[in-house]
Amino acid sequence: ICDSISTAARKALTIAASNSIAVFNTTAIDRQELISVSAEEDTKVLAVQSGKKLLPVQWTTNEKNGKKELLFKAAVPAAGAQTWQFSNRRPANLNGASAVQRDGVVVLETDLYRLTIDPKAGGAISSLISKQWQQKEWIAEGASSFNTLQGNFYNDGGQLSTASQPATVTIIENGPLRIKVKISGTIAGQAFHQTITLMQGEPRIDCALKIHWQKNIAIGSNYKQQDYKAEEYRKAFYDDSQKLLLSFPVNLSSQTIHKNAPFDVTASRLDHTFFNRWDSIRNNVILHWIDIADEKEKYGMALFTDHTGAYVHGNNHPPGLVVQYSGRGLWGRDYTVGGPTSINYSLLPHKGSWEQAQLEVERVKLAEPLLASAGAAALKRFLHVSKPGWELSSMTIHGKDLLMRFYNAAASDSTAAVYLPVPVKHVTLENLDGSVLKTIQTKNAKNGTSFTVTAPRFGIRTIRLHNLVK
């Protein structure tokens, strides 16, 4: 349903134009990101151009459908669009991201990172250096398990880790805009594949994991799996320490945890997340991200995931993402592995706190990727929000009115100015039930309309633009 609405909207906002790509940004954030568009490969296309900007491109093949794709870094205004034309002119600077195999390891390098993968340690990330911060090393000293799998397969070998056996590392994309490697290995006799993707100029590191289970295999604690009693306090499925985990022993001292929740961000006060009894439950839920920072919040590393699930962390246990459990679960049901496990996740090393790193902005960007259509965009910008950290969480047509909902995700300033390049005479602030709270004063500004929205951090505001839809 969402795809059909998005396709229809882009079609309505695109006009026919040869050798052109319209890129749409549905968020309230100005963005400059890598985008891939399906296209027939043409060796004459060396760049894309918008006005005087000439940007390099990269041709690649989509692993899922085998079709050719064109990559380029598109700058697109908030709630707007930008048109790019194919060009056969060669850009001046073609230096960019690259990957090489040397001395038994694979090294991925961009302008921001130097990342080293060790095939002998199951494809573990053995080094991650931020070039812009005095060559900071993010992997804990002596750690050989960063970004590896570990878990208890009590019927198939016990405690196992992918770091204990070699894996195959293959370079499948090699710049200049994006590099991607594929790690192939096994755990408990089951094949897995991981991809790690770095992009030139992009601080986020994108990863994907797929485990090809060939049979139902027990994973987790073996506590009374065959003698389950509903009334007993202790149960195997509470124990995350035995489940299949992705491990991230990060080089940060006295670690603290922040994580997002629906329209909120919370700080964890737990010294660890582990429990095995229902009367000792701890909040270990990851919705979109957790952020691991040092005690003074000088540096941090955020972990994003596309699955609402669980994470692990403790004074003597590195941060990790819960990937799989198989065994007795709620109400005694046997939770089996019935198909492949697929998870997309990302790492974002940063300076400062989660607010300073704008992690909620990154969440929005991951949730709403830039969209592309063949042709030229019929508009440039629909609205502009003056303060970073404000999210446009929805826009809905209601009769002849347009309803907009704003969320102050992280802005320290509780007031933001909103500009629209269209005349609007009547604007109201509403409750969630549609009742009017007050009329908002508007001003004429640059052939359009401006008004202010006020909300505390984590506050939401519903704005109605009256008689805007013709």
C-alpha positions in Angstrom: 0.0 0.0 0.0 2.8 2.4 1.0 4.7 1.6 -2.2 1.7 2.3 -4.4 1.0 5.7 -2.7 4.7 6.7 -3.0 4.8 5.7 -6.7 1.6 7.6 -7.5 2.9 10.7 -5.7 6.2 10.7 -7.5 4.5 10.2 -10.8 2.3 13.2 -10.1 5.4 15.3 -9.2 7.6 14.2 -12.2 7.5 15.5 -15.7 8.9 13.7 -18.7 12.6 14.6 -19.5 15.2 12.5 -21.3 18.4 11.5 -19.5 17.1 12.9 -16.2 16.6 11.6 -12.7 14.3 13.3 -10.1 15.3 12.6 -6.5 12.7 13.2 -3.8 13.3 13.9 -0.1 10.3 13.2 2.2 11.9 14.5 5.4 12.2 17.9 6.9 16.0 17.7 6.7 18.3 18.9 3.9 20.2 15.8 2.8 23.2 14.9 0.8 23.4 11.1 0.4 24.3 8.3 -2.0 21.4 7.0 -4.0 21.1 4.1 -6.4 18.7 4.1 -9.4 18.0 1.3 -11.8 19.3 2.1 -15.3 20.7 0.4 -18.4 24.5 0.6 -18.1 26.0 3.1 -20.4 29.7 3.5 -20.4 29.3 7.0 -21.8 27.6 8.2 -18.6 30.5 9.4 -16.5 28.7 11.8 -14.2 25.4 13.5 -13.2 24.9 17.2 -13.4 22.5 19.7 -11.7 23.2 23.3 -12.7 26.9 23.7 -12.5 27.5 20.7 -10.2 29.1 17.8 -11.9 29.3 14.6 -9.7 31.0 11.3 -10.3 28.9 8.1 -10.6 29.5 4.4 -10.0 27.9 1.5 -11.9 27.0 -1.6 -9.8 24.8 -4.7 -10.0 21.9 -5.3 -7.6 22.6 -8.5 -5.8 18.9 -9.4 -5.4 17.7 -8.9 -9.0 20.9 -8.8 -11.0 19.9 -5.4 -12.6 22.4 -2.6 -13.2 22.2 0.4 -10.9 23.8 3.9 -11.1 25.1 5.4 -7.9 25.6 9.1 -7.2 25.6 11.4 -4.2 22.5 13.6 -4.5 21.9 16.8 -2.6 18.2 17.3 -2.0 16.4 20.0 0.0 14.0 19.2 2.8 10.6 18.1 1.7 11.6 18.8 -1.8 13.3 17.4 -4.9 16.3 17.9 -7.2 16.7 17.0 -10.9 20.0 15.5 -12.1 21.0 14.9 -15.8 23.3 12.2 -17.1 26.5 13.6 -18.4 29.4 12.2 -20.5 31.8 14.8 -19.0 34.5 13.4 -16.7 34.5 15.0 -13.1 37.7 16.6 -12.0 38.1 14.5 -8.8 37.7 10.7 -9.1 39.6 9.7 -5.9 37.3 8.0 -3.4 36.6 4.8 -1.5 38.6 1.7 -2.2 39.1 -1.9 -0.9 42.2 -4.0 -1.1 43.4 -7.4 0.0 46.9 -7.4 1.5 48.9 -9.3 4.1 46.0 -11.8 4.7 43.4 -9.1 5.6 41.0 -6.9 3.7 41.2 -3.1 4.1 38.3 -0.8 3.3 39.2 2.9 3.1 37.2 6.1 2.7 37.9 9.7 3.5 36.5 9.0 7.0 37.5 5.5 7.8 40.1 2.7 7.5 38.4 -0.6 8.3 40.3 -3.9 8.5 38.6 -7.3 8.2 40.4 -10.5 9.3 39.2 -13.6 7.3 41.1 -15.9 9.8 38.9 -14.6 12.6 35.6 -15.3 10.8 35.5 -12.0 9.1 35.8 -10.0 12.3 36.5 -6.3 12.1 40.0 -6.2 13.7 40.5 -2.4 13.3 38.2 0.6 12.7 40.0 4.0 12.6 38.4 7.4 12.3 40.8 9.5 10.3 39.2 12.8 11.2 39.6 12.3 15.0 43.4 11.8 15.4 43.2 8.3 14.0 40.9 7.1 16.8 40.7 3.3 17.1 37.2 2.0 17.9 37.9 -1.7 18.5 38.7 -2.7 22.0 42.4 -3.7 22.5 42.8 -7.5 22.2 39.2 -8.0 20.9 39.0 -10.4 18.0 35.2 -10.7 17.9 33.9 -7.3 16.7 30.9 -7.9 14.4 31.0 -11.7 14.8 28.3 -14.1 15.9 28.4 -16.1 19.1 25.8 -18.3 20.9 25.0 -21.6 22.6 24.1 -24.4 20.3 23.7 -27.0 23.1 22.8 -29.9 20.8 25.3 -28.9 18.1 28.6 -28.1 19.7 27.8 -25.8 22.7 29.2 -22.3 22.8 30.3 -21.4 19.3 31.7 -18.2 17.7 32.3 -17.3 14.1 35.6 -15.7 15.2 37.1 -19.2 15.9 37.2 -20.3 12.3 38.1 -18.7 9.0 35.6 -17.1 6.6 35.8 -16.0 3.0 35.8 -12.2 2.4 35.0 -11.0 -1.1 35.1 -7.5 -2.5 31.9 -7.0 -4.5 32.0 -3.2 -5.0 35.1 -1.1 -5.1 34.4 2.6 -5.3 34.9 5.4 -5.9 31.6 6.2 -4.1 30.7 2.9 -2.3 32.7 -0.2 -1.3 31.0 -3.4 -0.2 32.5 -6.7 1.0 30.8 -10.0 1.6 31.8 -12.3 4.4 30.8 -16.0 4.0 31.2 -18.6 6.7 29.4 -21.1 8.9 28.3 -21.5 12.5 27.1 -24.8 13.9 27.3 -26.1 10.3 24.9 -23.4 9.1 25.9 -21.0 6.4 25.8 -17.2 6.9 26.6 -14.2 4.8 27.4 -10.6 6.0 27.9 -7.5 4.0 29.7 -4.4 5.2 29.2 -1.2 3.2 31.2 2.0 3.4 30.4 5.2 1.4 32.7 8.1 0.7 31.8 11.0 2.9 29.2 9.0 4.9 29.9 8.4 8.7 27.4 5.5 8.9 28.6 2.0 8.3 25.9 -0.3 6.9 25.8 -4.0 7.5 23.5 -6.9 6.7 23.3 -10.4 8.0 21.6 -13.5 6.5 21.8 -16.9 8.1 20.6 -19.8 5.9 19.3 -22.3 8.4 19.1 -25.8 6.9 17.3 -27.3 9.9 15.6 -26.4 13.1 18.6 -26.0 15.5 18.4 -25.3 19.2 20.0 -21.9 20.3 20.1 -20.5 23.8 19.9 -21.8 27.3 19.2 -25.5 27.8 17.5 -24.9 31.1 14.5 -27.3 31.4 13.8 -27.3 27.7 12.3 -30.8 28.1 10.7 -30.1 31.5 9.0 -26.7 31.0 6.8 -25.6 33.8 4.7 -22.4 33.2 4.6 -21.6 36.9 8.4 -21.7 37.4 10.1 -18.3 37.7 13.2 -19.2 35.8 12.9 -19.9 32.0 15.4 -20.5 29.3 14.1 -17.8 26.9 14.8 -15.0 29.4 18.6 -15.7 29.2 20.0 -13.5 26.5 23.6 -14.4 27.3 23.1 -17.8 25.7 21.3 -16.6 22.5 22.9 -16.0 19.2 24.4 -12.5 19.4 26.3 -10.1 17.2 29.1 -8.8 19.4 30.6 -5.3 19.4 33.5 -4.9 21.9 34.0 -1.2 21.4 36.9 0.9 22.7 35.0 3.1 25.1 35.6 3.3 28.9 32.9 3.4 31.6 30.2 2.9 29.0 26.7 4.5 29.2 23.7 3.6 27.2 21.0 5.8 25.6 18.3 4.4 23.3 15.3 5.7 21.5 11.6 4.8 22.2 8.4 5.9 20.5 8.7 9.8 20.6 11.3 9.6 23.3 15.0 8.8 24.2 15.9 7.2 27.5 19.1 6.8 29.5 19.7 3.3 30.9 20.6 3.1 34.6 21.3 -0.7 34.4 24.7 -2.0 35.2 23.8 -5.0 32.9 20.8 -6.2 30.9 20.9 -9.9 31.9 18.2 -11.9 33.7 16.7 -15.4 33.7 13.6 -15.0 35.9 10.4 -13.2 35.2 10.6 -11.3 38.5 14.0 -9.9 37.5 13.1 -8.6 34.1 15.2 -5.7 32.8 14.5 -3.3 29.9 16.7 -4.6 27.1 14.5 -3.5 24.2 16.0 -1.9 21.1 13.5 -0.1 19.0 15.7 1.7 16.4 19.0 2.4 18.0 21.1 2.3 21.2 24.1 4.5 21.7 27.2 3.4 23.6 29.2 6.3 24.9 32.0 6.9 27.4 31.2 8.3 30.8 32.0 11.9 29.7 30.2 11.5 26.4 33.3 12.6 24.5 32.9 9.7 22.0 30.2 7.2 21.2 29.1 4.5 18.8 25.4 4.1 17.8 24.0 0.7 16.8 20.9 0.9 14.5 18.7 -2.1 13.6 15.7 -2.6 11.3 14.3 -5.1 13.8 12.6 -4.2 17.1 14.3 -6.7 19.4 16.8 -7.0 22.3 20.3 -5.9 23.0 22.9 -7.0 25.6 25.3 -5.0 27.6 27.1 -5.1 30.9 30.2 -4.1 32.9 31.9 -7.3 31.9 30.1 -7.9 28.6 30.5 -6.0 25.4 27.4 -4.5 23.7 25.6 -6.9 21.4 22.5 -7.4 19.3 20.3 -10.4 19.9 19.9 -12.3 16.6 18.2 -15.6 17.3 16.7 -17.9 19.9 15.2 -21.4 19.2 13.6 -23.4 22.0 10.8 -23.2 24.6 9.3 -19.8 24.8 6.1 -18.0 25.9 3.4 -20.4 27.2 5.7 -23.4 26.6 5.5 -23.1 22.8 8.5 -24.4 20.9 9.9 -21.5 18.9 11.6 -23.1 16.0 13.9 -21.8 13.2 11.7 -22.2 10.2 13.5 -20.1 7.6 16.4 -17.7 7.0 17.3 -15.0 9.5 17.8 -11.5 7.8 18.8 -8.4 9.7 20.0 -5.0 8.5 22.0 -3.0 11.0 24.4 0.0 11.0 27.2 1.4 13.1 27.8 5.1 13.6 30.9 6.2 15.5 30.6 9.8 16.6 31.9 12.6 18.9 29.8 14.0 21.7 26.4 12.9 23.0 23.5 11.3 21.1 22.0 14.8 20.7 25.2 16.3 19.3 25.5 13.3 16.9 21.9 13.9 15.7 21.0 10.2 16.0 17.3 10.9 15.7 18.0 12.6 12.4 19.9 9.5 11.3 17.0 7.3 12.3 14.7 9.4 10.1 17.1 9.1 7.2 17.3 5.3 7.5 13.5 5.1 7.7 12.9 7.3 4.8 15.6 6.9 2.1 15.7 9.3 -0.8 13.4 8.2 -3.7 14.1 8.5 -7.4 12.0 8.6 -10.6 12.9 8.9 -14.3 12.3 12.5 -15.5 12.4 16.0 -14.0 11.0 17.1 -10.6 8.0 19.4 -10.9 8.8 21.1 -7.6 12.0 22.1 -5.7 10.9 22.5 -2.1 7.6 22.3 -0.2 8.6 23.4 3.3 11.6 24.4 5.3 12.1 24.0 9.1 14.6 26.4 10.6 16.0 24.2 13.4 17.7 20.8 13.1 16.2 18.0 15.2 12.6 18.7 14.2 10.9 15.8 12.4 8.0 16.0 10.0 6.4 12.7 11.1 3.4 12.9 8.8 1.4 14.9 6.2 -2.2 14.0 5.5 -4.8 15.6 3.2 -8.1 16.0 5.2 -10.8 17.3 3.0 -9.4 20.6 1.6 -6.9 20.9 4.5 -3.4 19.7 5.0 -2.5 18.2 8.4 1.1 18.2 9.3 2.5 16.6 12.5 5.9 17.8 13.8 8.0 16.0 16.4 10.8 17.8 18.3 13.2 14.8 18.4 16.3 16.5 19.6 16.3 20.2 19.1 17.5 22.1 22.2 15.4 25.1 21.0 11.7 24.5 21.5 10.6 27.0 18.8 11.1 26.4 15.0 10.1 28.6 12.1 8.3 26.8 9.3 8.3 28.2 5.7 6.1 27.1 2.8 6.4 28.5 -0.7 2.6 28.8 -1.0 0.1 31.3 0.4 -1.7 30.1 3.5 -4.2 32.3 5.2 -5.5 30.2 8.1 -3.3 27.9 10.3 -4.4 26.2 13.5 -2.8 24.1 16.2 -4.9 21.0 17.1 -5.2 18.2 19.7 -4.9 14.6 18.5 -8.7 14.4 18.5 -9.0 17.3 16.1 -10.1 19.9 18.5 -8.6 23.3 18.0 -6.1 24.6 20.5 -5.4 28.0 19.0 -4.9 29.9 15.7 -1.3 30.3 14.6 -0.2 33.7 13.3 1.3 33.6 9.8 3.6 36.0 7.9 4.2 36.6 4.2 7.8 35.6 3.4 9.6 35.2 0.0 6.4 34.5 -2.0 5.2 32.1 0.6 4.1 31.8 4.2 6.0 31.4 7.5 4.8 30.6 11.0 6.4 29.2 14.2 5.8 25.9 16.0 6.7 25.5 19.7 7.2 22.2 21.4 9.4 20.8 24.2 11.9 18.1 23.4 10.0 14.9 22.5 6.8 17.0 22.1 4.5 16.6 19.1 2.4 19.2 17.4 -0.4 18.8 14.9 -0.8 21.8 12.5 -3.8 22.3 10.1 -3.3 24.4 7.0 -6.9 25.3 6.0 -8.1 25.3 2.4 -4.7 24.5 1.0 -5.8 21.6 -1.2 -7.7 22.6 -4.4 
